[in-house]
Amino acid sequence: MWRKKNQETKRLAFANNSLLNERYVKNEVTNSKYKWWNFIPLNLWEQFGRFMNQYFLLIACLQLWTEITPVDPETTWGPLAFIFLLAALKEGLDDLNRHKGDKKANERMYHIIRDEEPMDVMSKDISVGDILYLEENMESPCDIVLLSSSNEDGSCYIQTANLDGETDLKPRIGLPNTASLGTDEALCSFKGLVECKPPNPDIYVFDSRLKMQPDASEEEILSLSVSQIILQGVHLRNTEYVYGLTVYTGNQSKLGMNKLTPDTKWTKIDKQINRTTLVIFACQFLFLLIFGITGGVWKSKTGKDKFYLYYPEDERWFQPLVIPLRFMLLMSLMIPISLKVTLDICKYIYASLINWDLEMWDDENEMGAHASNTAISEDLGQIEYIFSDKTGTLTENIMEFKKCSIFGKSYGTKHRNSSALEDPELLQAINEQRPEAILFFKNLALNQSVVPSYPETDSDDEDDLSDSDEDQEIIYKASSPDEEALVKAASKLGIKFTERKTDLLTIVVNKKPIQYQLIQTLEFSSERKRMSVLVREVDSRQIFLFTKGADDVILERIREGQEITKTIKHLERFAKNGLRTLLCGYRTVSEEKLEEFLKEFKKANNEIENRDEALEKVFSKFEQDFILLGATAIEDKLQDEVPQTIRILREAGIKFWMLTGDKFSTAVQIAKSCNLMPYDGLLFPIEGADQGEVENSLDKISEEVQNLEKNFYLIVQGSTLKIALGEVKHKLLNLSLQASSVICCRTTPQQKAGVVQMVKELGKMTLSIGDGGNDVTMIQTAHVGVGIAGREGLQAVRASDYSISRFKFLRRLMLVHGRYSYYRTTFLAQYSFYKSIFFCVIQLAFNFWTGFSGMSFFNSLSVMTYNGVFTAIPIFFFLLDKDVSEESVYLNPHLYRDSSQGRFYNKKTLFWWFMRAIYQGILAMVMLAGIYQGRGYIYPSDGSGIDNQLLSMTGFTIVIQIQTFTMALETKHWTFYNHFIIWGFLVFFYISTIIANTLPNLEIYYLLFRAYSDPIHWLSCVLINTIVLAPVIIAKYWSAQYIPNRADLVREREVYYRSRGLPINAADATILNNLNSTEGRVIPAYNSSDFGINGILTPFKDCFGKSDFEELNKKDPLTTLIIENIQNDILKKKNQEVRTQRELDRKEKNIGLNKSNSDDSSNSDSSTTASSTTEDEDDELNN
């Protein structure tokens, strides 16, 4: 194999030696795409790389041949040039902004040390090996290795918002060997060397090493990791200054390597539209042959006798070439040139509607929904499978320490809501300094990566801080909510973690500070499923290895012979209550074992390639022989409306799978509590330690569920899933597709992605949703990825197509935005094909009267403005159309099945649209020809005869009218804007054509005035529109009456509510309450599915008028009850208002009587009469 010349295999950054670093690129950042001299050719090359543009360029070029073009070349060149200009203008403006940004970044000044000399240079002139000086709040222009800082230990804090969107501060730890190099003078003599990997995009990995001198021995090499690197784009915070050695520059920085354009996602509807385009293209070719051959035959038999046709007798190519090409040009409009631009604009508007939707705004997090990918909104309406993480996605990710088990004794288990932190027995054990309890909570206080901090104080004496730790509130900044909860729990029980330094941890046990030397942290990862910390108590010099992690991992590593039965039972009980559990253990380490471990660790940690694998081998060998301390149980509550959201999405026909890292029992309990797995179904676990056992388990479950009448659910653990995704994947898939839901527990990120890919490969539409870095691969694998902006960073959000702040917003994102986007795009695409085919059919039908010569019926101006103006702009306002209201979508989630099952765009719908275009085009042309050419028509205004231009103008007027009425017929949701645009454009058509008729240079000059002065013109318009559109109106009425779809039935119910002055969501309360019961799963009574009302709904009579719902109400007792209750409530409210008003009037009258000194009988009688009347009125109201 050929290898790239001078391919970089290792990056060597020499300090103060520019000669050895000159082979690397400078720090000039280039985000722009074009140069001034290559913009036009490069942009044209990119645009002509698309098949559709190549096709229309071919058509435009053929139209330059005057012998074959039936219309002026401008009809294609004009729209094509406009579309190209629009795309080029957008690209040019975007690139101009990128040029400005590049210039600003590249010319920013920085202080560096190069070749032992301090200097100030522009950012673009910084080189690898330069020692860069950064001050607080400055942005790093390149990737640098931290050498020293204003802090004594060389540490600093950075903010990575430009990199990953996270605003919290992150620490960077300097090496003790370089921490003292804090001045220009000291660094001028520094001759260090950094060895690292070639430029790569992984911002979370920096496996490298530092030599203080280039010729340093292996023993003197220092290991570097991501904790020592400051990346391009991050800001220095809360640190006066830092020095760093430059290792990656320009577009070779990690940020620059991440700027690569991601793979383009194509929606399912896009692929269907492309296939439709190919079918139309094939039909064009077929018609080209048919009409070309027919035209040739007609010319040979009939046309040659027509001397006035001027056929070129001596040109043999005319018949086989010119006539077919004429028809090719005539039919080129069948594929609308504006379709792609129209759909691109629509997709952008869909994304903007998501971004602007205040219904998905979260006040708590001050965050709304965001569409990162503007091209796939339609796929949100076609999802069949949802794959969800649990923690932080379905739950709040706010952890609270609830229960624990220590050496077989459980605490906080008096009742379900009790807490171990309030358990008197545990408090007594802590107060009595029982060793097992102290060791357990020491593990929680020391085995973590938390940074403690204290609120700002007015005291100037910082030396007193340690003395007042007991009274100070400690703020723990943790990368994981679990760690924060565990450290806080230990702190509340008197084992407080108070200070972290580079290699020193301080805890306070019963007001006594104890210091531990931090020897090594064995970090947690999704693959390791555990975290350990190696510490030495400073006073006693005793060495401890504390560990905590998932039960399946820890149990493999505990010392044999221990009594763990009680702890395991407690663990299972915690998990069944839906709590997150961990096992904790420890062991002491001898000096000899420590020295052996550190030697192996250093060797593995100095590896540049495969460092993680090497370290894991060392860690796995060392993390053995633990004494089991006990178990922790943390509560993570479900987010608001998670059960309701999952229930509604399942009613919408979507299957829901949960992929979590939690243990079996916890996953099952959460699945039940969030309606993922209702209690009326059967749960089948897939088990097995090898392929044979897993296959047997799958076969056994398959047999059991064959004749099962109720729903069933599957659960599989990560160890089993690893095997199942191998040779028996097809069996796992077949069984899983039959299940109502599938739960995968103890899964790794790779297994999550593998499950999604397995279902995706079957052609099912998938959506993945998660909130953490371990969900990124799953999110990127699915057709649609949704990230939740949670408490574990924004990695999932950055990798997703859409981001939301709460799980409940997924319901609106899919049912409203997804369904509407799909519904609107399918109409726009099919209508665009319809109107173009309709236009071309008239052109072809006209050729039956012109000897199949390929002549155009419409003039060039009409051809150019039909698709480009008169039918292009109005359809954009179909973006406001809704086949049903948003309230109805929520109340009838089964409506989503219409979009997920592709009922708006399929072979059947396309067939009817195409047939509609063909019969309407033929009928319109035949009627027009019959009216005007049957007996030779004479215009009464001037006595002239009909000619092709006049006939064409009348025909074009009728075509625009038919399209206007068609858009009106297809509109379901009328607004002022729809009315204004649809009817306004019809008026605009008449105004523009009248103006065009006054221009002498146009071929239609004065034609329209002759046509408009003729009553036959107007009668023809009325007659042809009526006859052409009548079958459509009749078909729509008949369909709605006798074969209504789901949306028809729901729209009829909306008419019913509106006609009685009731809100559409009048049934919300009743239906939502019933959702929590078994009967409620039938949803509203007007559901069109089989389990809806008994029998078929009586279809509506007129969707624009009042409806007769007597028979419907007989079959729909739920709706009748709802209506009666609402009407009674309204009546009671009105009666109460009347009573209140009468009571006020009565009081005013009594006050007036008391003020009066007169006490005659007439007043008394009047008062008595008034009182009697009021009592009678009250009785009447009560009745």
HELIX and SHEET records of a PDB file:
HELIX    1   1 SER A   18  ASN A   21  1                                   4    
HELIX    2   2 PHE A   39  GLN A   47  1                                   9    
HELIX    3   3 PHE A   51  LEU A   62  1                                  12    
HELIX    4   4 GLU A   74  ASN A  106  1                                  33    
HELIX    5   5 SER A  123  ASP A  125  5                                   3    
HELIX    6   6 ALA A  161  ASP A  164  1                                   4    
HELIX    7   7 ASP A  184  CYS A  188  1                                   5    
HELIX    8   8 GLU A  218  GLU A  220  5                                   3    
HELIX    9   9 VAL A  226  GLN A  228  5                                   3    
HELIX   10  10 GLY A  250  GLN A  252  5                                   3    
HELIX   11  11 LYS A  254  MET A  257  1                                   4    
HELIX   12  12 LYS A  268  LYS A  301  1                                  34    
HELIX   13  13 GLY A  303  ASP A  305  5                                   3    
HELIX   14  14 PHE A  307  LEU A  309  5                                   3    
HELIX   15  15 PHE A  318  VAL A  322  3                                   5    
HELIX   16  16 ILE A  323  LEU A  330  1                                   8    
HELIX   17  17 SER A  332  MET A  334  5                                   3    
HELIX   18  18 LEU A  339  ASN A  355  1                                  17    
HELIX   19  19 LEU A  358  MET A  360  5                                   3    
HELIX   20  20 SER A  377  GLY A  381  5                                   5    
HELIX   21  21 ALA A  420  GLU A  422  5                                   3    
HELIX   22  22 PRO A  424  ASN A  431  1                                   8    
HELIX   23  23 PRO A  435  LEU A  446  1                                  12    
HELIX   24  24 GLU A  462  ASP A  464  5                                   3    
HELIX   25  25 SER A  466  SER A  468  5                                   3    
HELIX   26  26 PRO A  481  LYS A  492  1                                  12    
HELIX   27  27 ASP A  551  ILE A  554  1                                   4    
HELIX   28  28 LEU A  555  ARG A  557  5                                   3    
HELIX   29  29 THR A  565  LYS A  576  1                                  12    
HELIX   30  30 GLU A  591  ASN A  605  1                                  15    
HELIX   31  31 ARG A  611  PHE A  622  1                                  12    
HELIX   32  32 VAL A  642  GLU A  651  1                                  10    
HELIX   33  33 PHE A  664  SER A  673  1                                  10    
HELIX   34  34 GLN A  691  GLU A  704  1                                  14    
HELIX   35  35 GLY A  718  ALA A  724  1                                   7    
HELIX   36  36 LYS A  729  GLN A  738  1                                  10    
HELIX   37  37 PRO A  749  LYS A  760  1                                  12    
HELIX   38  38 GLY A  773  ASP A  775  5                                   3    
HELIX   39  39 VAL A  776  THR A  781  1                                   6    
HELIX   40  40 GLN A  795  ALA A  799  1                                   5    
HELIX   41  41 PHE A  809  ARG A  812  1                                   4    
HELIX   42  42 LEU A  813  GLY A  818  3                                   6    
HELIX   43  43 ARG A  819  PHE A  846  1                                  28    
HELIX   44  44 SER A  860  THR A  865  1                                   6    
HELIX   45  45 TYR A  866  PHE A  870  3                                   5    
HELIX   46  46 ILE A  873  PHE A  876  1                                   4    
HELIX   47  47 PHE A  877  LEU A  880  5                                   4    
HELIX   48  48 GLU A  886  LEU A  891  1                                   6    
HELIX   49  49 PRO A  893  LEU A  895  5                                   3    
HELIX   50  50 TYR A  896  SER A  900  1                                   5    
HELIX   51  51 LYS A  907  GLN A  933  1                                  27    
HELIX   52  52 ASN A  948  GLU A  970  1                                  23    
HELIX   53  53 PHE A  976  ALA A  996  1                                  21    
HELIX   54  54 LEU A 1007  TYR A 1012  1                                   6    
HELIX   55  55 PRO A 1015  TYR A 1042  1                                  28    
HELIX   56  56 ARG A 1046  SER A 1059  1                                  14    
HELIX   57  57 ILE A 1064  ALA A 1067  5                                   4    
HELIX   58  58 ASP A 1068  ASN A 1074  1                                   7    
HELIX   59  59 GLU A 1079  VAL A 1082  5                                   4    
HELIX   60  60 GLU A 1110  LYS A 1115  1                                   6    
HELIX   61  61 PRO A 1117  LYS A 1155  1                                  39    
HELIX   62  62 SER A 1161  ASN A 1182  1                                  22    
SHEET    1   A 4 ARG A  11  PHE A  14  0                                        
SHEET    2   A 4 LEU A 193  CYS A 196 -1                                        
SHEET    3   A 4 SER A 208  LYS A 211 -1                                        
SHEET    4   A 4 LEU A 222  LEU A 224 -1                                        
SHEET    1   B 6 GLU A 117  MET A 122  0                                        
SHEET    2   B 6 MET A 109  ARG A 114 -1                                        
SHEET    3   B 6 ILE A 131  GLU A 135 -1                                        
SHEET    4   B 6 TYR A 241  TYR A 248 -1                                        
SHEET    5   B 6 ASP A 143  SER A 149 -1                                        
SHEET    6   B 6 ILE A 229  ILE A 230 -1                                        
SHEET    1   C 3 LEU A 169  ARG A 172  0                                        
SHEET    2   C 3 CYS A 156  GLN A 159 -1                                        
SHEET    3   C 3 HIS A 235  ARG A 237 -1                                        
SHEET    1   D 9 HIS A 370  ALA A 371  0                                        
SHEET    2   D 9 TYR A 802  ILE A 804 -1                                        
SHEET    3   D 9 VAL A 784  ILE A 788  1                                        
SHEET    4   D 9 THR A 766  GLY A 770  1                                        
SHEET    5   D 9 TYR A 385  SER A 388  1                                        
SHEET    6   D 9 LYS A 655  LEU A 659  1                                        
SHEET    7   D 9 SER A 741  CYS A 745  1                                        
SHEET    8   D 9 PHE A 712  GLN A 717  1                                        
SHEET    9   D 9 LEU A 682  ILE A 686  1                                        
SHEET    1   E 9 LYS A 409  TYR A 411  0                                        
SHEET    2   E 9 THR A 395  ILE A 406 -1                                        
SHEET    3   E 9 ILE A 627  LEU A 638 -1                                        
SHEET    4   E 9 ARG A 580  THR A 588 -1                                        
SHEET    5   E 9 ILE A 543  GLY A 549 -1                                        
SHEET    6   E 9 ARG A 530  GLU A 537 -1                                        
SHEET    7   E 9 LYS A 512  LEU A 522 -1                                        
SHEET    8   E 9 LEU A 504  VAL A 509 -1                                        
SHEET    9   E 9 ILE A 495  ARG A 500 -1                                        
SHEET    1   F 2 VAL A 451  SER A 453  0                                        
SHEET    2   F 2 ILE A 475  LYS A 477 -1                                        
END                                                                             
